[in-house]
Amino acid sequence: MTRVVVCCGSGGVGKTTTSAALSVALARRGLRVAVLTIDPAKRLADSLGVGPLGNTPQQVPVDAPETGRLDAMMLDMKATWDGVVERFAPSPEEAARILKNRYYRFASTRLAGSHEYMAMERLYELYESGDYDVVLLDTPPSRHAVEFLRAPGRIAGLFDDSVMTWLSMPKNRRGFRALEKGSELIASVLKRLVGRGTIEEIAEFFDAMQGLWDALSERGHKVEELLASDACSFLLVTTPAPAASAEAHDFRVLLADSGMPLKGLLINRVQIRPEDASELDASLFPARPSSVSEDDWSAIVEGVRRARAHQFALAEAERPALDALAKEGVRTWEIPELARDVHDLTALTEVACYLEGLASEL
């Protein structure tokens, strides 16, 4: 059975890098893995070192067993919308009619909630394909991920709504005339969906889309079921920083209220606590090089001597936040702060080593 892993987290916690590293760890276990990002910053490709990503899976050259494979992709909302239309339209002619409609082109790029819904659609396509053992989703920062989690139900509800049927009525069945009268309810719906435009073009859009409503509504409900099923696990990426920890708590509560399974917390950039916090003895240092002034050499020696104590203090300062996260009642995995930036497969593999235990449980 294909498993789905959704990585959520606030901005600046290293969620995209952590998602990429986890996908590497899974592939190194011999699994077929797809990692999908909807992060508009497009950092995933940089982390994987494979160049620009698109809607089509691109294989990442990871060091994995023969059975393992890692594919990466970036959501292309318009391409995903077009694929949905071509797949679910009643006929090729109806598909062409929709694709040519001016308001379809607007909706497929700007409709409120469309980005999140298409991310869910692409996720579900990958899940349904059977090509992967694990599909891993790197979501936007958590305030957007909240919208992402609610998108399937919201879109499904929209296409279930009787207002949609009214909007698509032909001109001789009161639909267009009702719109022309500008009722407050319809005006509100239109403002939320497409903004300004001619009434007949808007009604034409809804009429063209009518043949897809049942399919879109059904897909929305299926995605909701998938996210709440045993096949899906949510991971929340955070750091020991107080603001990130507080947001992690709020998001965990949101998941619980939504009936979605939280697998655990990935605590990133944790300071390593040295076993020995004592200062180094000055006698261990060599004589001052003639090219370095006495003041500069003294500063260098003092900095190195106190480095362990300073590192110990940093780690101790994070301890209250780590203890608070441990009290959230879910599993936690810590990823230490690395000495260098993570921007290639070599560094990602180093991070992946800290996630091998988690990868074995997914």
Buried (B, 14 or more C-beta within 10 A) or exposed (E): EBBBBBBBBBBEBBBBBBBBBBBBBBBBBEBBBBBBBBBEEEBBBBBBBBEEBEBEBBEBEBEBEEEBBBBBBBBBBEBBBBBBBEEBBEEEEBBEBBBEBBBBBBBBEEBBBBBBBBBBBBBBBBBEEEBBBBBBBBBBBBEBBBBBBBBBBBBBEBBBBEBBBBBBBEEEEEBBEBBEEEEEEBEEBBEEBBEEBEBEEBBBBBBBBBBBBEBBBBBBBBBBEBBEEEBBBBBBBBBBBEEBBBBBBEBBEBBEEBEBBBBBBBBBBBBEBBEEBEBBEEEEEEEBEEEEEEEEBEEEBEEBBBEBBBBBEBBEEBEEBBEBBEEBEBBBBBBBBEEEEBBEBEBBBBBBEBBBEBBEEB
